Amino acid sequence: MLKSFQIKGVLTDPIELVKKIDIDQKKRQKLEDSIGNFSSFFNPDGQSTKNLQSENGDFLWLQLFIESLLRMSDGALLPSRNEFLEFIRQQYHDNNGRLRIIDDLESSYQANQAIKWYTRTSFLYDIMNKAFRQQDYVLLFTLRFFIHDLFYSLAERKRFEQSLITLYRGQVLDVTELNNIIENQGNFISMNSFISTSRDRLVAAGFAASSVDPNNVRHRSVLFEINVNTTRDDVKPFADVSQDSQFSDENEVLFMAGSIFRIVNVQKVSQGDPIWLIKLVLCGEEDYQLKEVFTSLKAELDDETDMGSVGKVLFDMGKGEQAEIAFEIDRQHTRIRTNGEFGHPLEGYIPGQYDSETMKEAQELAAKLIENNDDRRLLVFCYNIMGSIYRNHHQYDSALENFSKALDVLLNLYDQDHLEIAMFHEFIGQIYEKQEKMPSAIKSWKECLRIRQHLLPEAHPIIALTFRNIGDLYNNVDDFDNALAMYEKALKIQLLSSPSNHPSIAETYQCIGWVYEQIKEFRLALKNYTSAFKILQVSCPSTDASLLQIEEDIDNMRRELNASSENRSHTSTLL
């Protein structure tokens, strides 16, 4: 069956025809950008409908990832343009028109022209927003120069005469996503890509009305009405980009990726009208319940980041493979520092990453520095190096001695709780565990927990890991009640502040399942093992040992439940 179509104009000038086709292509790509999962929902109190609570963590870590790109040093940003050009040439190797634009990008791109490049070339707009929607972090950090330049260009251009403005965006939503928005009225929504809006309601409404096939039951036309306080400082930058836009009639205002809005109201524009009206208000970090966690995690980033910083964020997000790519890029563009904060050759040394001869040299140097130096910060550093080397060689008494000396120095250096003190309590607890001195290990880990709870937001991810490690210790001594209590506290935090498919959440579910298995609560064990499986199925390859183990755990629980059912049936028959 032939589809109906509209004649949008009759052009006789071939140059005008080419321009019209290019503009229509850009509009089609905007439509494609409209469809799909473009947003995250979350509630200021950490609660939400339809099990969307876990998206708090997805939002938080996307924000932190973007922050790590925005703090990039010039040295870390410069290589990314060549990385992107190499990638994009492979994508468009058979498209001469695109290749000419790519050559122009290579020869003439300037940071202060980022907005013009965003509005000018369809493939940049399309590739970057698609990467945001699909959470393709490798492509996003390859585009770090462009994301960085767009952010600061928008921030510099953010000048509005009115303190309050209303903006509009017409687009298509999948019906499932529209229903999610309807059910989350009053909650927050985070746009996971750059968002174009218009000052002109009619332009946006016209785009919404013409964007959807009336025979398509899966898509809905929507009109976003966004109220914006232009004087707020805690929001992602946005700016009027009309002067650079190919669509001068749109009066376009562009929002930075990760902008936050509150869903005020959702309703039909009018009775019988197919367009839904979604009213939003622009919000910022101050409105977000996890702002303390986000502020704390941001403070842990270096003031000036590099690809190593990005790799660490990705690793903490549970994106191990993408993190390793970032670390490899960092290794290619930098070298291990040999003269740093303390002005000695141990700076930058990481125990466990060098051969035994190099570790021996580091150990001897550390010992010499300890003997001939009274700089307390340097002493802590050297004791840490020594303790780490001994730990890696399974010489636990010597490792404990050096970590304890580092802790003693810190306790004299600081007159109050400090996160570095907590870290050495953790190291000491790990050594006691290796020595199978569980009461001492639990004591050290609990002191670590006390300090972290005192100094960090209660939903900080490291507090969750501390709870789980204490749970492991209780597990080791068959104290299942305390183990379960620790695991449940860890899980509560992880579900709030970790990405929804983080492998660490799966590990906690597995730990809870194991405890229930030990106390013969097989149904609860199966429930938690299944929750772990659902996460690992998404986050791990099919051959991963963790995934294979959880599949075996699930099979074992099903056999146990079947055996219990058969025994009950047999007993009932006898009676």
C-alpha positions in Angstrom: 0.0 0.0 0.0 1.3 3.5 -1.0 1.8 5.9 1.9 0.1 9.3 1.6 2.5 12.3 1.2 2.5 16.1 1.1 4.0 18.4 -1.5 5.9 20.9 0.7 6.9 23.2 -2.2 7.8 23.6 -5.8 11.4 24.8 -6.5 12.9 25.4 -9.9 16.4 26.7 -8.8 18.7 23.7 -8.2 20.8 25.5 -5.6 17.7 26.4 -3.6 16.5 22.8 -4.0 19.8 21.5 -2.5 19.5 23.9 0.4 15.9 22.9 1.0 16.8 19.2 1.0 19.6 19.8 3.5 17.2 21.8 5.8 14.6 19.0 5.5 17.2 16.4 6.3 18.1 18.4 9.5 14.5 18.5 10.5 14.1 14.8 9.9 17.1 14.2 12.1 15.5 16.4 14.8 12.4 14.1 14.5 14.5 11.0 14.8 16.2 12.6 17.8 12.8 13.1 19.4 11.9 9.4 19.3 13.3 7.1 21.9 14.5 7.3 25.5 15.8 10.8 25.8 15.3 11.4 29.5 15.6 10.2 33.0 12.9 10.6 35.7 13.6 11.1 39.4 11.9 12.4 42.5 13.4 15.0 44.9 12.8 12.7 47.8 14.4 9.7 46.1 11.0 8.1 45.5 9.2 7.7 42.2 6.5 5.7 40.4 6.9 2.7 38.2 10.2 1.6 39.8 12.0 4.7 38.5 13.8 5.3 41.7 16.9 3.6 40.3 17.2 6.4 37.6 18.4 8.8 40.3 21.7 7.0 40.1 21.7 7.1 36.3 21.1 10.8 36.3 23.7 11.5 39.0 26.5 9.6 37.2 25.7 11.1 33.7 26.1 14.5 35.4 29.4 13.5 36.9 30.6 12.1 33.6 29.8 15.4 31.8 31.5 17.3 34.7 34.7 15.3 34.1 34.7 16.4 30.4 34.0 20.0 31.3 37.0 20.2 33.6 39.4 18.9 30.9 42.8 20.5 30.6 43.8 21.9 27.2 46.3 19.1 26.9 43.6 16.4 27.4 41.2 18.2 25.0 43.5 18.8 22.0 43.9 15.1 21.0 40.1 14.5 20.9 39.5 16.5 17.7 41.9 14.2 15.8 40.4 11.2 17.5 36.9 12.3 16.4 38.0 13.2 12.8 39.5 9.7 12.4 36.3 8.1 13.6 34.0 10.3 11.5 36.0 9.8 8.3 35.6 6.0 8.7 31.8 6.6 9.2 31.5 8.7 6.0 34.3 7.2 3.9 31.9 6.9 0.9 30.2 10.3 1.3 32.1 13.0 -0.6 29.8 15.8 0.7 30.3 14.8 4.3 34.1 14.3 3.8 34.4 17.9 2.5 32.6 19.2 5.7 35.0 17.0 7.7 38.0 18.6 5.9 36.5 22.0 6.7 36.1 21.0 10.3 39.7 20.0 10.5 41.1 23.1 8.9 38.8 25.9 10.3 37.2 24.7 13.6 37.6 27.2 16.5 36.3 26.7 20.0 34.2 29.9 19.9 32.4 28.6 16.8 31.0 25.5 18.5 27.4 26.6 18.3 27.7 27.5 14.7 29.1 24.0 13.9 26.3 22.4 16.0 23.6 24.1 14.0 25.4 23.9 10.7 26.2 20.3 10.2 23.6 17.6 10.6 26.1 14.8 11.3 27.6 16.5 14.4 24.2 17.2 15.9 23.0 13.7 15.1 26.1 11.7 16.2 26.5 13.5 19.5 22.8 13.4 20.6 22.6 9.8 19.5 25.6 9.0 21.6 24.0 10.7 24.6 20.7 8.8 24.1 22.5 5.4 23.7 25.0 6.2 26.5 27.9 5.6 24.2 30.5 6.9 26.5 33.5 6.1 24.3 32.0 8.3 21.5 31.1 11.0 24.0 34.6 11.3 25.4 35.9 11.2 21.8 33.7 14.3 21.3 34.9 15.9 24.5 36.4 18.9 22.7 33.0 19.7 21.2 30.9 19.1 24.4 33.4 21.3 26.3 33.3 24.1 23.8 29.5 24.0 23.4 29.1 24.2 27.2 31.3 27.3 27.6 29.9 28.9 24.4 26.3 28.6 25.8 27.4 29.9 29.2 29.1 32.9 27.6 26.1 33.7 25.4 23.5 33.3 28.1 22.1 36.8 28.1 18.3 37.5 28.3 16.6 40.8 28.8 13.7 39.2 30.7 14.1 37.3 33.9 11.2 35.0 33.1 10.7 33.5 29.6 8.6 30.7 28.1 10.0 28.3 25.5 8.4 25.6 23.5 9.5 22.3 21.9 7.4 20.2 19.6 8.3 16.6 19.1 7.3 13.0 18.9 7.4 10.7 21.9 7.0 6.9 22.1 3.7 6.2 23.9 5.5 4.4 26.7 7.7 7.5 27.4 4.7 9.8 27.3 2.9 7.5 29.9 6.1 7.7 32.1 5.9 11.5 32.0 2.2 11.5 32.8 2.8 9.2 35.8 5.7 11.3 37.0 4.0 14.7 37.2 5.6 16.6 40.1 8.9 14.8 39.6 12.0 15.8 37.8 13.1 14.9 34.3 16.6 15.1 33.0 17.2 15.6 29.2 20.0 13.3 28.2 21.0 15.2 25.1 21.2 18.8 23.9 17.7 20.2 23.6 16.5 22.7 21.0 13.5 24.9 21.9 11.8 27.9 20.3 10.5 31.2 21.6 7.6 30.8 19.1 4.8 28.6 20.3 3.2 28.3 16.8 6.5 27.1 15.2 6.9 24.4 17.9 3.2 23.4 17.7 3.4 23.2 14.0 6.4 20.9 14.2 4.6 18.7 16.7 1.5 18.5 14.5 3.4 17.6 11.4 5.8 15.2 12.9 3.8 12.1 13.5 2.0 9.7 11.2 -1.7 9.5 12.4 -1.7 5.8 11.6 1.2 5.1 13.9 -0.2 3.9 17.2 3.2 3.9 19.0 4.0 7.6 18.7 2.4 10.7 20.1 2.8 14.4 19.2 3.7 16.5 22.2 4.4 20.2 22.9 6.7 21.1 25.8 6.0 24.4 27.4 9.0 25.4 29.5 9.1 28.2 32.0 12.6 29.5 32.6 14.1 31.8 35.2 17.0 33.2 33.3 18.7 34.6 36.4 19.4 31.2 38.1 23.1 30.3 38.4 22.7 26.6 39.4 21.3 25.5 36.1 23.1 24.0 33.0 23.8 26.8 30.5 21.3 27.7 27.7 21.3 30.5 25.1 19.6 32.0 22.1 21.3 30.6 19.1 19.1 32.1 16.4 21.9 34.0 14.8 23.7 30.7 14.0 20.7 28.6 13.2 19.7 27.4 9.8 16.1 27.9 10.9 15.9 31.6 11.6 12.1 31.5 12.0 12.4 29.1 15.0 14.0 31.7 17.4 16.0 28.8 18.8 17.2 28.5 22.4 19.6 25.6 23.0 19.9 23.8 26.4 23.0 21.9 27.5 22.8 18.2 27.8 21.8 17.1 31.3 19.5 20.0 31.9 16.9 19.4 34.7 13.2 20.2 34.6 10.2 19.6 36.9 7.1 18.1 35.3 4.3 20.5 36.3 1.4 19.2 34.3 0.4 17.0 31.4 -2.8 17.4 29.4 -4.3 17.4 25.9 -4.0 20.8 24.2 -7.7 20.7 23.7 -10.6 18.3 23.4 -10.1 16.2 20.2 -6.6 17.6 19.6 -4.0 14.9 19.2 -1.2 17.0 20.7 -0.3 16.6 24.4 0.9 19.7 26.3 3.7 19.0 28.8 4.4 21.9 31.1 7.9 22.0 32.6 9.9 24.4 34.8 13.7 24.7 34.5 15.4 23.5 37.7 19.0 23.2 39.0 21.2 21.2 41.3 19.7 23.0 44.4 16.4 21.3 43.7 17.8 17.8 43.6 17.6 15.5 46.7 21.0 13.9 45.9 22.7 17.2 45.5 24.9 16.5 48.5 26.1 13.3 47.0 26.7 15.0 43.7 28.5 17.9 45.3 30.7 15.4 47.2 31.5 13.3 44.1 32.3 16.5 42.2 34.7 17.6 44.9 36.6 14.3 44.4 37.3 15.2 40.8 40.5 17.1 40.1 40.1 20.8 39.4 41.6 20.0 36.0 40.8 16.6 34.7 42.3 14.3 32.1 41.3 11.0 30.4 42.5 9.2 33.6 39.8 11.1 35.5 37.2 10.2 32.9 38.3 6.5 33.1 37.9 6.6 36.9 34.3 8.0 36.7 33.4 5.3 34.1 35.0 2.6 36.3 32.9 3.8 39.3 29.9 3.7 37.0 30.5 0.0 36.4 31.6 0.7 32.7 34.8 -1.3 32.9 35.5 -1.8 29.2 34.8 1.8 28.4 36.9 2.9 31.4 39.9 0.8 30.1 39.7 2.6 26.7 39.8 5.9 28.5 42.8 4.8 30.6 44.6 3.6 27.5 44.1 7.0 25.8 45.4 8.6 28.9 48.5 6.4 28.8 49.1 7.3 25.2 49.0 11.0 25.9 50.7 11.1 29.2 53.5 9.4 31.0 54.0 8.4 34.7 55.1 11.5 36.6 58.6 11.3 38.1 58.6 14.5 40.0 55.3 15.6 41.7 53.9 17.0 44.9 56.6 15.6 47.2 59.4 16.1 44.7 60.7 12.6 44.7 60.7 9.6 42.3 58.0 7.6 44.1 55.3 10.1 43.0 53.0 8.3 40.6 54.1 4.8 41.7 51.3 2.3 41.9 52.0 -0.9 43.7 51.1 -4.0 41.8 51.7 -2.5 38.3 55.4 -3.1 38.1 57.8 -6.0 38.1 59.5 -7.3 41.3 62.7 -5.5 40.6 61.0 -2.1 40.3 59.0 -2.8 43.4 62.1 -3.6 45.3 63.7 -0.3 44.2 60.6 1.6 45.3 60.6 -0.2 48.7 64.3 0.7 49.3 63.7 4.3 48.3 60.6 4.6 50.5 62.6 3.2 53.5 65.4 5.7 52.8 63.0 8.6 52.6 61.3 7.5 55.9 64.7 7.4 57.6 65.9 10.8 56.5 62.7 12.9 56.4 60.3 14.3 59.0 57.8 15.6 56.6 54.6 13.9 57.9 52.7 14.0 54.6 55.7 12.3 52.9 55.9 9.8 55.7 52.3 8.8 55.2 52.9 8.5 51.5 56.0 6.3 52.0 54.4 4.1 54.7 51.5 3.5 52.3 53.9 2.5 49.5 55.7 0.1 51.8 52.5 -1.4 53.2 51.0 -1.9 49.7 54.2 -3.6 48.5 54.2 -6.0 51.5 50.5 -6.7 51.0 51.0 -7.6 47.4 53.7 -10.0 48.5 51.4 -11.5 51.1 53.7 -10.3 53.9 50.8 -9.3 56.1 52.6 -8.6 59.4 54.9 -6.1 57.6 52.0 -4.6 55.7 50.0 -4.1 58.9 53.0 -2.5 60.6 53.4 0.1 57.8 49.7 0.9 57.5 49.5 1.3 61.3 52.4 3.7 61.2 50.8 5.7 58.5 47.6 5.8 60.6 49.5 7.0 63.7 51.0 9.8 61.7 47.6 10.9 60.4 46.0 10.8 63.8 48.7 13.2 65.0 48.4 15.3 61.9 44.6 15.8 62.1 42.8 16.8 65.2 39.5 15.5 63.9 38.0 12.9 61.6 39.4 12.8 58.1 38.7 10.6 55.1 42.4 9.7 54.8 42.2 8.2 58.3 39.1 6.2 57.2 41.1 4.9 54.3 43.9 3.5 56.5 41.3 1.9 58.8 40.0 0.2 55.7 43.6 -1.0 54.7 44.2 -2.3 58.2 40.8 -4.1 58.2 41.7 -5.8 54.9 45.0 -7.0 56.4 43.2 -8.4 59.5 40.8 -10.2 57.2 43.7 -11.8 55.3 45.1 -12.9 58.7 41.7 -14.3 59.6 41.4 -12.0 62.6 37.8 -11.2 62.0 37.0 -9.3 65.3 39.9 -6.9 64.7 38.9 -6.6 61.0 35.3 -5.8 61.9 36.5 -3.2 64.5 38.7 -1.5 61.9 36.0 -1.5 59.2 33.4 -0.1 61.7 35.7 2.8 62.5 36.1 3.4 58.8 32.4 3.4 58.4 31.9 5.8 61.4 34.2 8.4 59.9 32.7 8.1 56.4 29.2 8.5 57.7 30.3 11.5 59.7 32.0 13.3 56.7 30.1 12.1 53.7 26.4 12.3 52.5 24.5 9.3 53.7 23.8 8.1 50.2 27.5 8.3 49.1 28.4 5.1 47.1 31.5 4.4 49.2 29.4 4.1 52.3 27.4 1.4 50.6 30.6 -0.5 49.8 31.7 -0.1 53.4 28.5 -1.6 54.6 28.8 -4.5 52.2 32.4 -5.2 53.2 31.4 -5.3 56.9 28.6 -7.7 55.8 31.2 -9.9 54.2 33.1 -10.1 57.5 30.0 -11.1 59.4 29.3 -13.6 56.7 32.8 -15.1 57.3 31.9 -15.8 60.9 28.4 -17.1 60.1 26.7 -14.1 61.8 24.0 -14.1 59.2 21.7 -11.6 61.0 24.3 -8.9 61.1 25.5 -9.8 57.6 22.0 -9.4 56.2 21.5 -6.1 58.0 24.7 -4.7 56.5 23.9 -5.9 53.0 20.4 -4.4 53.1 21.8 -1.0 54.2 24.3 -1.2 51.3 21.6 -2.1 48.8 19.3 0.8 49.9 22.1 3.3 49.1 23.1 1.6 45.9 19.6 1.7 44.5 19.4 5.4 45.2 22.8 6.6 44.0 24.4 4.0 41.7 23.6 3.5 38.0 20.7 1.1 37.7 22.6 -1.7 36.1 25.9 -1.3 38.1 27.5 -4.7 38.6 28.1 -3.8 42.3 24.3 -3.8 42.9 24.2 -7.3 41.4 27.0 -8.4 43.8 25.0 -7.1 46.8 21.9 -9.0 45.6 24.0 -12.1 45.3 25.4 -11.6 48.8 21.9 -11.3 50.2 20.8 -14.4 48.2 23.7 -16.3 49.6 22.8 -15.5 53.2 19.2 -16.6 52.6 20.5 -19.8 51.1 22.5 -20.5 54.2 19.5 -20.1 56.5 17.3 -22.2 54.1 15.1 -19.4 52.9 15.3 -20.6 49.3 12.5 -18.5 47.9 14.1 -15.3 49.1 17.5 -16.5 47.9 16.1 -17.2 44.5 14.4 -13.7 44.4 17.7 -12.0 45.1 19.8 -14.2 42.8 17.3 -13.4 40.0 17.6 -9.7 40.7 21.4 -10.0 40.4 21.0 -12.0 37.2 18.9 -9.3 35.5 21.6 -6.7 36.1 24.5 -8.9 35.1 22.6 -10.0 31.9 22.7 -6.4 30.8 26.1 -5.3 32.2 28.3 -8.4 31.5 29.2 -10.5 28.5 27.4 -13.9 28.3 30.7 -15.7 29.2 31.5 -13.7 32.2 32.2 -15.8 35.3 29.9 -13.7 37.5 27.0 -14.3 35.2 27.7 -18.0 34.9 27.9 -18.3 38.7 24.6 -16.6 39.3 22.9 -18.8 36.7 24.3 -21.8 38.7 23.0 -20.3 41.9 19.5 -19.9 40.4 19.5 -23.5 39.2 20.5 -24.7 42.7 17.7 -22.8 44.3 15.1 -24.1 41.9 16.3 -27.6 42.6 16.0 -27.0 46.4 12.5 -25.6 46.0 11.4 -28.5 43.8 12.9 -31.0 46.3 11.0 -29.2 49.1 7.8 -29.3 47.2 8.2 -33.0 46.4 8.9 -33.8 50.1 5.8 -31.9 51.2 3.8 -33.7 48.6 5.2 -37.1 49.7 4.5 -36.3 53.4 0.9 -35.2 52.5 0.3 -38.5 50.7 1.6 -40.5 53.7 -0.8 -38.6 56.0 
